[in-house]
Amino acid sequence: MKIKTLWIFPLVIILIISINCSKDKSHDENRGTTEMQSEPERPQQLQIPFRKGNMQGVSGLGRGLGRRMRRTWQPNDVIHLSSEEEEAIEIQTATVVSRPVRGHLDSMGKVLEHQYRKAIISYAFSARISESHAKLGDWVKKGQKLITLQSEEVGTAKSEFYKAIADHELALVNHERIQRLFDRGVGAKKDLLATEAELKVAETNMNAAEKKLHVLGFSEEHVQAIDETHQINPVITLYAPITGKIIEDNAVLGAMIDQASEILVLLDPRILYIDAEIYEKDIAMIKLDQDVEAQVPAYPEKIFKGKISYIGDVLKENTRTITVRSEVENPQLKLKPGMFADMKVFLNQQTHSLVIPKSAVLDDGDNKIVFIKMDDHFVPTIVEVGNQSNGHVEIISGLQEGDIVVTQGSFQIMSKLFDNILEKGQVH
């Protein structure tokens, strides 16, 4: 009897535990159901097609919504405008025409100094800077005073020149005297020959002394002035060899200079070089005197024109390019040596292509679009563009000659297009 009691007791305990667990599970399920029913249903978010620049009629949009939207218009969509709307927008149009277009090659280049329009002012002998007549940034003309130097070499050369002149004058007088005596029959011929030799030596020494003054930097006019004044002043003035701007100034009053010293550097920046790299496959299309146009990041709207003046003779193996040098006009001095430039090399051959005003083309993400006017409606069309010049752009595909495109009012028509999309409910 006791044994049966011991077996029944554990079974009762297990049964009680199972009943409690079932109640807890049922209670949890009921509570979850109640919570789900009590939570309000969230409305589904409405995604509206969005185009950059078109916010008309769209309000209360969350941040970043525009980035999540994508284009919903199709190239065959039609936009109708009333006459009042066209008048308010002030729509202007142009006809697609075929014109001769010059092809060009695009390349990167670097602006360089024109080596024949640059001058380094230095002195071939030791000297001291006595006076400065120009400073950094000054425009100087050819022949204008720049620097006055004091040099022992100059003083010595002037002294030797005066002595050579005096010796030549003495030899000339002596030769003339002996020549008169010989002509009268009272002079010896050997004396005449000796004076002739002395005169030639004196003349040679005088010429050598004059040449040394030229080597020191004195011009013919300066040497003539020295001969007339007979003043032994150990100074020399250096003059501008070209017209240009002082771009380096290392002149310090009282400073000593030598042969390696660059006192001043002049540059005429009205014409500069631009070196560009042309790929091997395009070399045959490059010719001397071809027109080029350059643009720099500092002045993106400014075009600098020039011509090719040199075509490289060696192909660079690492890049498979040659260097093409152009002389580019820089009348307003906006180009600076060291700038990078986008180069267009215009080819000699011309082809006929369809062109439209640049203002007719709109950027639409990765596409270029224009609006074609057809009777009383407008149709957006994706086009492929090519070269651009003089406010016009080449059309490679998407249009035909004679099509009428919108050149002013395209943004308003685009806004109207998306208004139509919203009204039709074309949302994603």
C-alpha positions as CSV (number, residue, x, y, z in Angstrom):
1,M,0.0,0.0,0.0
2,K,2.8,2.3,0.9
3,I,4.5,1.6,-2.4
4,K,1.5,2.6,-4.4
5,T,1.3,5.9,-2.5
6,L,4.9,6.7,-3.3
7,W,4.2,6.3,-7.1
8,I,1.0,8.4,-7.1
9,F,2.5,11.5,-5.4
10,P,5.1,12.3,-8.1
11,L,2.5,11.9,-10.8
12,V,0.2,14.4,-9.1
13,I,3.0,17.0,-8.9
14,I,3.8,16.6,-12.6
15,L,0.2,17.1,-13.6
16,I,-0.1,20.3,-11.5
17,I,3.0,21.8,-13.2
18,S,1.7,21.1,-16.7
19,I,-1.6,22.8,-16.0
20,N,0.1,26.0,-14.8
21,C,2.4,26.2,-17.8
22,S,-0.6,25.9,-20.1
23,K,-2.3,28.8,-18.4
24,D,0.8,31.0,-18.6
25,K,1.2,30.4,-22.3
26,S,-2.5,31.1,-23.0
27,H,-2.2,34.4,-21.0
28,D,0.9,35.5,-23.0
29,E,-0.8,34.8,-26.3
30,N,-3.9,36.8,-25.2
31,R,-1.8,39.7,-24.1
32,G,0.2,39.8,-27.4
33,T,-3.1,39.8,-29.3
34,T,-4.4,42.6,-27.3
35,E,-1.3,44.7,-27.7
36,M,-1.3,44.2,-31.5
37,Q,-4.9,45.2,-31.8
38,S,-4.4,48.3,-29.7
39,E,-1.4,49.5,-31.8
40,P,-2.6,52.0,-34.5
41,E,-2.0,51.1,-38.1
42,R,0.8,53.2,-39.7
43,P,-0.2,54.6,-43.1
44,Q,2.1,53.7,-46.0
45,Q,4.5,56.4,-47.1
46,L,3.7,58.1,-50.4
47,Q,6.7,58.4,-52.7
48,I,6.5,61.3,-55.1
49,P,8.6,61.7,-58.3
50,F,11.0,64.5,-57.8
51,R,13.3,66.4,-60.2
52,K,16.0,68.8,-59.2
53,G,14.8,72.4,-59.2
54,N,11.1,71.4,-59.2
55,M,9.6,72.0,-55.7
56,Q,6.3,73.6,-56.9
57,G,3.3,72.0,-55.2
58,V,5.5,69.7,-53.0
59,S,5.5,70.5,-49.3
60,G,6.1,68.7,-46.1
61,L,8.6,66.3,-47.7
62,G,11.1,64.6,-45.4
63,R,14.8,65.2,-45.7
64,G,16.6,63.0,-48.2
65,L,13.3,62.2,-50.1
66,G,14.7,63.6,-53.3
67,R,17.6,61.3,-53.2
68,R,15.2,58.3,-53.0
69,M,13.1,59.3,-56.0
70,R,13.8,58.4,-59.6
71,R,12.7,59.7,-63.0
72,T,9.2,58.8,-64.1
73,W,8.9,60.8,-67.3
74,Q,9.3,59.2,-70.7
75,P,10.8,60.7,-73.9
76,N,7.4,60.5,-75.6
77,D,5.5,62.4,-72.9
78,V,3.7,65.5,-74.1
79,I,3.5,68.9,-72.4
80,H,0.7,71.2,-73.4
81,L,0.8,74.9,-72.6
82,S,-1.8,77.5,-73.1
83,S,-1.0,80.6,-75.0
84,E,-1.2,82.5,-71.7
85,E,1.4,80.2,-70.1
86,E,3.7,80.4,-73.1
87,E,3.5,84.2,-73.0
88,A,4.2,84.3,-69.2
89,I,7.2,81.9,-69.6
90,E,8.5,83.9,-72.6
91,I,9.5,80.8,-74.5
92,Q,12.1,81.2,-77.2
93,T,13.0,78.6,-79.8
94,A,15.7,77.8,-82.4
95,T,15.8,75.5,-85.4
96,V,18.2,72.6,-85.6
97,V,20.6,73.4,-88.5
98,S,23.6,71.6,-90.1
99,R,26.8,73.5,-90.0
100,P,30.5,72.8,-90.7
101,V,32.1,71.8,-87.4
102,R,35.8,71.5,-86.8
103,G,36.8,68.4,-84.8
104,H,39.2,68.7,-82.0
105,L,41.3,66.7,-79.6
106,D,41.1,67.2,-75.9
107,S,44.2,67.0,-73.7
108,M,45.7,68.2,-70.4
109,G,48.4,70.8,-70.5
110,K,50.6,73.0,-68.3
111,V,51.3,76.7,-68.6
112,L,55.0,77.5,-69.0
113,E,57.1,80.6,-69.3
114,H,58.1,81.6,-72.9
115,Q,61.8,81.1,-72.9
116,Y,62.5,83.8,-75.5
117,R,60.4,86.3,-73.5
118,K,62.4,85.9,-70.3
119,A,65.7,87.5,-69.2
120,I,67.9,87.0,-66.2
121,I,69.8,90.2,-65.1
122,S,73.2,89.2,-63.7
123,Y,76.8,90.4,-64.0
124,A,79.9,88.5,-65.2
125,F,82.2,90.1,-62.6
126,S,82.3,90.8,-58.9
127,A,80.5,94.0,-58.0
128,R,78.5,95.7,-55.3
129,I,74.9,96.9,-55.8
130,S,75.0,100.7,-55.6
131,E,71.5,101.7,-56.7
132,S,68.2,100.0,-57.7
133,H,66.0,101.7,-60.3
134,A,63.1,99.2,-60.3
135,K,61.3,96.8,-57.9
136,L,59.4,93.5,-57.9
137,G,56.2,93.7,-60.0
138,D,57.3,96.7,-62.1
139,W,56.7,96.8,-65.8
140,V,59.9,97.9,-67.5
141,K,60.6,98.8,-71.2
142,K,63.5,97.6,-73.2
143,G,66.5,99.8,-72.5
144,Q,65.2,101.1,-69.1
145,K,67.6,101.4,-66.1
146,L,67.4,98.6,-63.6
147,I,70.5,98.3,-61.4
148,T,73.7,100.4,-60.9
149,L,76.8,98.5,-59.8
150,Q,80.2,99.4,-58.4
151,S,83.0,97.2,-59.8
152,E,86.8,97.3,-59.6
153,E,86.9,95.6,-62.9
154,V,85.0,98.5,-64.4
155,G,87.4,101.1,-63.0
156,T,90.4,99.1,-64.2
157,A,88.9,98.7,-67.7
158,K,88.2,102.4,-68.0
159,S,91.8,103.3,-67.0
160,E,93.2,100.9,-69.5
161,F,90.9,102.3,-72.2
162,Y,92.1,105.9,-71.5
163,K,95.7,104.8,-71.5
164,A,95.2,102.9,-74.8
165,I,93.6,106.0,-76.3
166,A,96.5,108.2,-75.1
167,D,99.1,105.7,-76.5
168,H,97.3,105.6,-79.8
169,E,97.2,109.4,-80.1
170,L,101.0,109.6,-79.3
171,A,101.8,106.9,-81.8
172,L,99.7,108.6,-84.4
173,V,101.5,112.0,-83.9
174,N,104.9,110.4,-83.9
175,H,104.1,108.5,-87.1
176,E,102.9,111.6,-88.8
177,R,106.1,113.5,-87.8
178,I,108.4,110.8,-89.2
179,Q,106.3,110.6,-92.3
180,R,106.8,114.3,-93.0
181,L,110.6,114.0,-92.5
182,F,110.8,111.0,-94.7
183,D,108.8,112.8,-97.4
184,R,111.3,115.7,-97.3
185,G,114.2,113.3,-97.7
186,V,115.7,113.9,-94.3
187,G,114.2,110.9,-92.4
188,A,115.3,107.3,-92.4
189,K,113.0,104.6,-93.7
190,K,113.7,102.4,-90.7
191,D,112.3,105.1,-88.4
192,L,109.2,105.3,-90.6
193,L,108.7,101.6,-90.4
194,A,109.2,101.6,-86.6
195,T,106.6,104.3,-86.1
196,E,104.1,102.4,-88.3
197,A,104.6,99.3,-86.2
198,E,104.1,101.3,-83.0
199,L,100.9,102.9,-84.4
200,K,99.5,99.5,-85.3
201,V,100.3,98.1,-81.8
202,A,98.7,101.2,-80.1
203,E,95.6,100.9,-82.3
204,T,95.3,97.2,-81.4
205,N,95.6,97.9,-77.7
206,M,92.9,100.6,-78.0
207,N,90.5,98.2,-79.8
208,A,91.2,95.5,-77.1
209,A,90.5,98.0,-74.3
210,E,87.2,99.0,-76.0
211,K,86.2,95.4,-76.5
212,K,86.7,94.8,-72.8
213,L,84.3,97.6,-72.0
214,H,81.7,95.9,-74.2
215,V,82.4,92.6,-72.4
216,L,81.8,94.4,-69.1
217,G,78.4,95.6,-70.4
218,F,78.9,99.0,-71.9
219,S,77.2,99.7,-75.2
220,E,78.7,101.5,-78.2
221,E,77.0,104.7,-77.0
222,H,78.3,104.3,-73.5
223,V,81.9,103.7,-74.8
224,Q,81.7,106.9,-76.9
225,A,80.5,108.8,-73.8
226,I,83.4,107.4,-71.8
227,D,85.8,108.6,-74.5
228,E,84.3,112.1,-74.4
229,T,84.2,112.6,-70.6
230,H,87.4,110.9,-69.6
231,Q,86.0,110.2,-66.2
232,I,87.3,107.1,-64.4
233,N,84.1,106.2,-62.4
234,P,84.0,102.5,-61.4
235,V,80.2,102.2,-61.9
236,I,78.1,100.5,-64.5
237,T,74.3,100.6,-65.0
238,L,72.5,97.5,-66.2
239,Y,69.5,98.0,-68.6
240,A,66.5,95.9,-69.4
241,P,67.2,93.7,-72.4
242,I,63.4,93.1,-73.0
243,T,60.1,94.6,-72.2
244,G,58.5,92.7,-69.4
245,K,57.6,92.4,-65.7
246,I,60.0,91.9,-62.8
247,I,59.1,88.6,-61.4
248,E,62.1,88.1,-59.1
249,D,64.1,90.8,-57.3
250,N,67.2,89.8,-55.3
251,A,68.7,93.2,-55.3
252,V,69.9,94.5,-51.9
253,L,71.7,97.8,-51.7
254,G,75.3,97.2,-50.7
255,A,75.2,93.5,-51.3
256,M,78.1,91.8,-53.2
257,I,77.3,89.8,-56.3
258,D,79.3,87.4,-58.5
259,Q,78.9,85.5,-61.7
260,A,76.3,83.1,-60.3
261,S,74.0,85.8,-58.8
262,E,70.6,86.4,-60.4
263,I,69.9,90.0,-59.5
264,L,66.6,90.3,-61.3
265,V,64.4,88.1,-63.5
266,L,62.2,89.7,-66.2
267,L,59.3,88.0,-68.0
268,D,57.0,89.2,-70.7
269,P,53.8,87.1,-69.9
270,R,51.7,88.4,-72.8
271,I,52.5,85.2,-74.7
272,L,53.1,82.0,-72.8
273,Y,53.7,78.3,-73.6
274,I,51.3,75.5,-72.9
275,D,52.7,72.0,-73.2
276,A,50.1,69.3,-73.8
277,E,50.4,65.5,-74.1
278,I,49.0,63.9,-77.2
279,Y,48.5,60.1,-77.5
280,E,50.3,58.1,-80.0
281,K,47.2,57.2,-82.0
282,D,46.4,60.9,-82.6
283,I,49.9,62.1,-83.7
284,A,49.0,62.0,-87.4
285,M,46.2,64.6,-86.9
286,I,48.6,67.2,-85.3
287,K,50.1,69.8,-87.5
288,L,52.1,73.0,-86.9
289,D,50.1,76.2,-86.7
290,Q,46.9,74.4,-85.8
291,D,44.5,76.5,-83.7
292,V,44.3,75.7,-80.0
293,E,42.0,76.9,-77.1
294,A,42.9,76.6,-73.5
295,Q,40.8,76.9,-70.3
296,V,42.0,77.0,-66.7
297,P,40.1,76.3,-63.5
298,A,40.7,79.8,-62.2
299,Y,38.8,81.3,-65.1
300,P,36.4,78.6,-66.4
301,E,34.5,80.9,-68.7
302,K,37.7,82.5,-70.3
303,I,39.1,81.0,-73.5
304,F,42.8,81.5,-74.3
305,K,43.6,81.1,-78.0
306,G,46.9,80.2,-79.6
307,K,48.7,78.0,-82.2
308,I,50.9,75.0,-82.1
309,S,54.5,76.0,-82.4
310,Y,56.4,72.7,-81.8
311,I,55.6,69.0,-82.0
312,G,57.8,66.7,-80.0
313,D,60.2,64.3,-81.7
314,V,60.4,61.6,-79.0
315,L,57.6,59.4,-77.9
316,K,57.4,58.9,-74.1
317,E,57.3,55.1,-73.6
318,N,55.7,55.2,-70.2
319,T,52.6,57.2,-71.3
320,R,52.8,56.6,-75.1
321,T,52.4,60.4,-75.7
322,I,54.4,63.2,-77.3
323,T,54.7,66.8,-76.1
324,V,52.9,69.4,-78.2
325,R,53.8,73.0,-77.4
326,S,51.5,76.0,-78.2
327,E,52.1,79.7,-78.0
328,V,49.0,81.2,-76.3
329,E,48.0,84.8,-76.1
330,N,47.6,86.2,-72.6
331,P,46.8,89.9,-73.1
332,Q,45.1,90.3,-69.7
333,L,47.8,88.4,-67.9
334,K,45.3,86.0,-66.3
335,L,47.3,82.9,-67.3
336,K,50.1,82.1,-64.8
337,P,53.1,79.8,-65.4
338,G,52.5,76.6,-63.5
339,M,48.7,76.5,-64.1
340,F,47.1,73.3,-65.4
341,A,44.9,73.8,-68.5
342,D,42.4,71.9,-70.5
343,M,43.5,72.0,-74.1
344,K,41.5,71.7,-77.3
345,V,43.5,71.2,-80.5
346,F,41.4,72.0,-83.5
347,L,41.9,69.7,-86.5
348,N,42.2,71.0,-90.0
349,Q,39.4,68.9,-91.5
350,Q,35.8,70.0,-91.1
351,T,32.6,67.9,-91.0
352,H,28.9,68.9,-91.2
353,S,27.0,68.3,-88.0
354,L,23.7,69.3,-86.4
355,V,24.1,72.2,-84.0
356,I,21.8,74.0,-81.5
357,P,22.3,76.8,-79.0
358,K,23.9,75.5,-75.8
359,S,21.1,77.0,-73.8
360,A,18.7,74.5,-75.3
361,V,20.4,71.5,-73.5
362,L,19.4,70.6,-70.0
363,D,21.3,68.3,-67.6
364,D,19.1,65.5,-66.4
365,G,21.3,63.3,-64.3
366,D,23.3,61.1,-66.7
367,N,21.3,62.4,-69.7
368,K,21.1,65.6,-71.8
369,I,17.6,66.6,-72.8
370,V,16.0,69.2,-75.0
371,F,12.3,70.1,-75.6
372,I,11.1,69.9,-79.1
373,K,8.2,72.2,-80.0
374,M,5.5,70.6,-82.1
375,D,2.5,72.7,-82.9
376,D,0.8,73.3,-79.5
377,H,2.9,70.9,-77.4
378,F,6.4,70.1,-76.3
379,V,8.2,66.8,-76.2
380,P,11.2,66.0,-74.0
381,T,14.0,64.2,-76.0
382,I,17.3,62.7,-74.9
383,V,20.2,63.8,-77.0
384,E,23.9,62.9,-77.3
385,V,26.1,66.0,-77.6
386,G,29.5,66.5,-79.0
387,N,31.8,69.5,-79.4
388,Q,30.9,72.9,-78.1
389,S,32.1,76.3,-79.5
390,N,30.8,79.8,-79.7
391,G,27.7,79.1,-77.7
392,H,26.6,76.2,-79.8
393,V,26.7,72.4,-79.2
394,E,27.0,69.6,-81.7
395,I,24.2,67.0,-81.7
396,I,25.3,63.5,-82.4
397,S,21.9,61.8,-82.0
398,G,18.4,62.6,-80.9
399,L,17.4,65.4,-83.3
400,Q,16.9,66.0,-87.0
401,E,17.6,69.0,-89.1
402,G,14.6,71.3,-89.0
403,D,13.4,70.4,-85.5
404,I,12.4,73.4,-83.4
405,V,13.9,73.3,-79.9
406,V,13.3,75.4,-76.8
407,T,16.2,77.7,-75.9
408,Q,14.5,79.7,-73.2
409,G,11.8,78.4,-70.8
410,S,13.0,74.8,-70.6
411,F,13.1,74.7,-66.8
412,Q,9.5,76.0,-66.6
413,I,8.4,73.3,-69.1
414,M,10.2,70.7,-67.1
415,S,8.3,71.9,-64.0
416,K,5.1,71.6,-65.9
417,L,6.0,68.1,-66.9
418,F,6.4,66.9,-63.3
419,D,3.2,68.7,-62.3
420,N,1.5,66.5,-64.9
421,I,3.1,63.4,-63.5
422,L,1.9,64.3,-60.0
423,E,-1.7,64.8,-61.3
424,K,-1.7,61.5,-63.1
425,G,-0.5,59.7,-60.0
426,Q,2.7,58.4,-61.6
427,V,4.4,57.6,-58.3
428,H,6.7,54.8,-57.1
